[in-house]
Amino acid sequence: MDYKTFRRQLAEKLGRKTTDIDALVEGLSMVLRHSCGELDSVAIPTFGTFAPKKHPETIVNDLTTGKRMLIPPEITVEFRPGAMLTKRMR
């Protein structure tokens, strides 16, 4: 499912305009970005939890040039579904 289909279906289910849906999705993504950037988990009741995981910086060798490169630390987000979501998916 692409974003346009998701947006259209969500607008139909909620009875709202697609511009409202765009604003809501943008707001959710901003909260997730900010909170996970601070290494705080975001829990949405009955849906699940978005938990950040920080990976340390690493030094790797470039295969083409043979030079050593420093890869900066990164934060990945892991989603853990809630019990209600997993129950509904079954």
Secondary structure, 3 states (H helix, E strand, C coil): CCHHHHHHHHHHHHCCCHHHHHHHHHHHHHHHHHHHHCCCCEEECCCEEEEEEEECCEEEECCCCCCEEEECCEEEEEEEECHHHHHHHC
